[in-house]
Amino acid sequence: MIKKIICPTDFSVAATNAIEYAAELAQELNAELQLLNVQSLFPVIAIPVGMNINERVFDSSKSLAQTCYEINELFHIQSTYEIIATSEGLAKSISDEADENCLIVMGTNGVDSMYQYFFGSNTYQVIKKAKCHVLMVPEKVTYGTISKIVFAWSYETNYPVLISMLNELITIFNPKIIFTPLITFLHVSKHPSPLSNETFLLLKKEIGSEIKEKIKIEFEEIVSDDIPESINNYMEKSKSDILMMTVMDRGLIGNIFHHSVSRKITGIAEYPFLVMHV
């Protein structure tokens, strides 16, 4: 159960959009929202010349306090903030703040800006290091009804894991899942799999018996040498609302969800990307 949403911010447009997304999600989940600003003890080009760490922290504190006040007034949720001044990496600082009952919501605007230097490349590092689920929110995505969900998986992922993750997914987004949501289990691999229609039917039956909520389930398969690009093409073609993957081990993305797959998707996705820890 998610009790707290942690939303890192560097005060960019992408981060501000993620804060609004996180606030609406926190309101739906009745969860606490914590804004997190990480200040590096090492000078970088983005910091004005002559500004020391105390001045940076003071300015950031004023901005965060005002943001929390506005969130509390608008969404009527508990909103707090924390500033961390550290010599450690950004991803580690963010990951260390979250336990298994948290959800990290991170904004991104792709791979072509200073924001990507601080967050885009670190989104993947947070996914690897975090003990909790991580939701990446592109800059142009606003919070809304989740009706088409894609759960990308590989043949090696066992059925209980799929069912467990589906239960988690519905728990997170249930307030915004209305009518009859469609969840597509997208099997992806570089080579044709031994999966058969009978296997799909068995999986569908098992899921149907375990999941109490009314949902529609479909199964699709992609065979491609470029898995992340194929997943991205499927998401765009199907106009799905969110992509979900699983992390099989702490700090290690297993099966097809290895380093290059997750890293590439975090850089090209124009839809929310939820990575869940088993």
C-alpha positions as CSV (number, residue, x, y, z in Angstrom):
1,M,0.0,0.0,0.0
2,I,1.4,3.4,-1.0
3,K,1.4,5.8,2.0
4,K,3.7,8.4,0.6
5,I,4.6,9.8,-2.8
6,I,8.0,11.4,-3.2
7,C,8.5,13.8,-6.0
8,P,12.0,15.1,-6.7
9,T,12.2,18.6,-8.2
10,D,14.8,21.0,-9.6
11,F,12.1,23.6,-10.3
12,S,12.1,23.0,-14.0
13,V,8.9,22.9,-16.1
14,A,9.0,19.1,-16.2
15,A,9.5,18.8,-12.5
16,T,6.6,21.2,-11.8
17,N,4.3,19.2,-14.1
18,A,5.3,16.0,-12.2
19,I,4.5,17.7,-8.9
20,E,0.9,18.5,-10.1
21,Y,0.6,14.9,-11.4
22,A,1.9,13.6,-8.0
23,A,-0.5,15.8,-6.1
24,E,-3.5,14.6,-7.9
25,L,-2.4,11.0,-7.5
26,A,-1.8,11.6,-3.8
27,Q,-5.3,13.0,-3.4
28,E,-6.8,9.9,-5.1
29,L,-4.7,7.6,-3.0
30,N,-5.1,9.5,0.3
31,A,-1.3,9.5,0.5
32,E,1.2,12.1,1.8
33,L,3.2,14.0,-0.8
34,Q,6.8,14.9,-0.1
35,L,8.7,17.2,-2.4
36,L,12.4,16.6,-2.5
37,N,15.2,18.9,-3.7
38,V,18.7,17.6,-3.8
39,Q,21.5,20.2,-3.6
40,S,24.9,19.1,-4.7
41,L,27.8,20.2,-2.6
42,F,29.9,20.4,-5.7
43,P,29.5,23.5,-7.9
44,V,27.9,22.9,-11.3
45,I,27.3,25.1,-14.3
46,A,23.6,25.5,-13.4
47,I,24.4,27.3,-10.1
48,P,24.9,31.1,-10.3
49,V,28.4,32.2,-9.8
50,G,29.1,33.3,-6.2
51,M,26.0,31.6,-4.7
52,N,26.9,29.4,-1.8
53,I,25.1,26.3,-0.5
54,N,23.3,28.2,2.3
55,E,21.8,30.7,-0.2
56,R,20.8,28.0,-2.5
57,V,19.0,26.1,0.3
58,F,17.3,29.2,1.5
59,D,16.0,30.1,-1.9
60,S,14.9,26.5,-2.6
61,S,13.2,26.4,0.8
62,K,11.1,29.5,0.1
63,S,10.0,28.1,-3.2
64,L,9.1,24.6,-1.8
65,A,7.3,26.1,1.2
66,Q,5.1,28.2,-1.2
67,T,4.5,25.1,-3.4
68,C,3.4,23.0,-0.5
69,Y,1.1,25.7,0.7
70,E,-0.6,25.9,-2.7
71,I,-0.9,22.1,-2.9
72,N,-2.4,21.9,0.6
73,E,-4.9,24.6,-0.3
74,L,-5.8,23.1,-3.7
75,F,-5.8,19.4,-3.1
76,H,-6.4,19.2,0.6
77,I,-3.6,16.7,1.2
78,Q,-0.6,16.6,3.5
79,S,2.3,18.1,1.6
80,T,5.8,18.5,3.0
81,Y,9.2,19.2,1.6
82,E,12.8,18.2,2.2
83,I,16.1,19.6,1.0
84,I,19.2,17.4,0.9
85,A,22.7,18.9,0.5
86,T,24.9,16.0,-0.4
87,S,28.1,15.0,-2.2
88,E,26.5,11.7,-3.2
89,G,24.8,11.1,-6.5
90,L,21.3,12.4,-7.2
91,A,19.8,8.9,-7.8
92,K,21.2,7.5,-4.6
93,S,19.9,10.5,-2.6
94,I,16.4,10.1,-4.0
95,S,16.4,6.3,-3.6
96,D,17.5,6.5,0.0
97,E,14.5,8.6,0.9
98,A,11.9,6.0,-0.2
99,D,10.9,2.8,1.5
100,E,8.7,0.0,0.1
101,N,5.5,1.9,1.0
102,C,6.5,4.9,-1.2
103,L,6.0,5.7,-4.8
104,I,8.6,7.9,-6.5
105,V,7.2,10.2,-9.2
106,M,9.8,11.8,-11.5
107,G,9.3,14.3,-14.3
108,T,11.2,14.2,-17.5
109,N,11.3,16.1,-20.8
110,G,13.5,13.7,-22.8
111,V,17.2,13.7,-23.4
112,D,18.0,17.0,-25.0
113,S,18.3,19.5,-22.1
114,M,20.0,20.4,-18.8
115,Y,17.1,18.8,-17.0
116,Q,18.0,15.5,-18.7
117,Y,21.5,15.8,-17.2
118,F,20.0,16.0,-13.7
119,F,16.9,13.8,-14.1
120,G,16.7,12.0,-17.5
121,S,19.8,9.9,-17.1
122,N,19.1,9.5,-13.4
123,T,15.6,8.2,-13.8
124,Y,17.0,4.9,-14.8
125,Q,19.5,5.0,-11.9
126,V,16.7,5.6,-9.5
127,I,14.8,2.7,-11.0
128,K,17.8,0.5,-10.3
129,K,18.5,1.7,-6.8
130,A,15.0,2.3,-5.5
131,K,13.3,0.0,-3.0
132,C,9.9,1.1,-4.3
133,H,7.9,1.7,-7.5
134,V,9.0,4.5,-9.7
135,L,6.7,6.4,-12.0
136,M,8.2,8.5,-14.8
137,V,5.9,11.4,-16.0
138,P,6.8,13.2,-19.3
139,E,6.5,17.0,-19.3
140,K,3.4,17.1,-21.5
141,V,1.5,14.4,-19.7
142,T,-1.3,15.5,-17.3
143,Y,-3.1,13.4,-14.8
144,G,-6.3,11.8,-16.0
145,T,-8.3,8.7,-16.5
146,I,-6.3,5.5,-16.9
147,S,-8.3,3.3,-19.2
148,K,-5.7,1.5,-21.4
149,I,-2.8,-0.1,-19.5
150,V,0.1,-2.1,-21.1
151,F,1.9,-4.6,-19.0
152,A,5.1,-5.5,-20.8
153,W,6.5,-8.9,-19.8
154,S,8.7,-11.8,-20.9
155,Y,8.2,-15.5,-21.0
156,E,10.5,-16.0,-18.0
157,T,8.1,-13.9,-15.7
158,N,6.0,-16.4,-13.8
159,Y,2.2,-16.1,-13.5
160,P,2.1,-15.4,-9.8
161,V,4.3,-12.3,-10.4
162,L,2.0,-11.1,-13.2
163,I,-1.0,-11.5,-11.0
164,S,0.7,-9.8,-8.0
165,M,1.8,-6.9,-10.2
166,L,-1.7,-6.5,-11.7
167,N,-3.2,-6.4,-8.2
168,E,-0.6,-3.7,-7.3
169,L,-1.4,-1.7,-10.4
170,I,-5.1,-1.7,-9.8
171,T,-4.5,-0.7,-6.2
172,I,-2.5,2.3,-7.4
173,F,-4.7,3.5,-10.1
174,N,-8.1,2.1,-9.1
175,P,-9.6,5.6,-8.3
176,K,-9.0,6.6,-11.9
177,I,-9.9,3.2,-13.5
178,I,-13.6,3.6,-14.4
179,F,-16.0,1.6,-16.5
180,T,-14.1,-1.4,-17.9
181,P,-10.4,-0.8,-18.2
182,L,-8.4,-2.6,-20.8
183,I,-5.1,-4.2,-19.7
184,T,-2.9,-5.6,-22.4
185,F,-0.3,-8.1,-21.5
186,L,2.4,-7.4,-24.1
187,H,4.8,-10.3,-24.4
188,V,8.1,-9.1,-25.9
189,S,11.1,-11.0,-27.0
190,K,13.9,-11.1,-29.6
191,H,12.9,-14.6,-30.8
192,P,9.5,-16.3,-31.2
193,S,8.4,-17.8,-27.9
194,P,6.9,-21.2,-27.1
195,L,3.7,-19.5,-25.9
196,S,0.6,-20.9,-27.4
197,N,-3.1,-19.8,-27.5
198,E,-3.7,-22.4,-24.8
199,T,-1.1,-20.8,-22.6
200,F,-2.6,-17.4,-23.1
201,L,-6.1,-18.7,-22.3
202,L,-4.8,-20.4,-19.1
203,L,-3.1,-17.2,-18.0
204,K,-6.2,-15.2,-18.7
205,K,-8.3,-17.6,-16.7
206,E,-5.9,-17.5,-13.8
207,I,-5.9,-13.7,-13.8
208,G,-9.6,-13.6,-14.0
209,S,-10.1,-15.8,-11.0
210,E,-7.6,-13.8,-8.9
211,I,-8.6,-10.2,-9.8
212,K,-11.9,-9.2,-8.4
213,E,-12.2,-5.9,-10.2
214,K,-14.0,-5.9,-13.5
215,I,-11.3,-5.6,-16.2
216,K,-10.8,-6.6,-19.8
217,I,-7.7,-8.5,-20.7
218,E,-5.9,-8.8,-24.0
219,F,-2.7,-10.5,-25.0
220,E,-0.3,-9.3,-27.7
221,E,3.2,-10.5,-28.7
222,I,6.1,-8.5,-30.2
223,V,9.2,-10.2,-31.7
224,S,11.9,-7.7,-32.5
225,D,15.6,-7.0,-32.3
226,D,14.9,-3.6,-31.0
227,I,12.6,-4.3,-28.0
228,P,12.4,-0.7,-26.5
229,E,11.6,0.8,-29.8
230,S,9.0,-1.8,-30.5
231,I,7.3,-1.3,-27.2
232,N,7.3,2.5,-27.8
233,N,5.8,2.0,-31.2
234,Y,3.1,-0.2,-29.7
235,M,2.3,2.3,-27.0
236,E,1.9,5.1,-29.6
237,K,-0.1,3.0,-32.1
238,S,-2.5,1.7,-29.4
239,K,-2.8,5.1,-27.7
240,S,-2.4,3.4,-24.3
241,D,-2.3,5.5,-21.2
242,I,0.5,3.9,-19.2
243,L,3.3,1.4,-19.6
244,M,4.2,-0.9,-16.8
245,M,7.2,-3.2,-16.3
246,T,8.6,-5.1,-13.4
247,V,12.0,-5.1,-11.6
248,M,12.7,-8.7,-10.7
249,D,15.5,-8.1,-8.2
250,R,16.6,-5.2,-6.1
251,G,18.9,-3.0,-8.2
252,L,18.7,-5.4,-11.2
253,I,16.3,-5.3,-14.1
254,G,15.8,-8.9,-15.1
255,N,14.9,-10.7,-18.3
256,I,14.3,-8.4,-21.2
257,F,14.1,-5.4,-18.9
258,H,17.9,-5.0,-18.8
259,H,19.9,-1.8,-18.8
260,S,19.5,-0.7,-22.4
261,V,15.7,-1.4,-22.5
262,S,14.8,0.6,-19.5
263,R,17.3,3.4,-20.2
264,K,16.1,3.8,-23.7
265,I,12.4,3.9,-22.8
266,T,13.0,6.5,-20.1
267,G,14.5,8.7,-22.8
268,I,11.9,8.3,-25.5
269,A,8.6,7.6,-23.8
270,E,5.9,10.3,-24.1
271,Y,3.5,8.5,-21.7
272,P,3.8,7.6,-18.0
273,F,6.2,4.7,-17.4
274,L,5.7,2.7,-14.2
275,V,8.4,0.4,-13.0
276,M,7.4,-1.9,-10.2
277,H,9.6,-3.9,-7.8
278,V,8.6,-7.5,-7.1
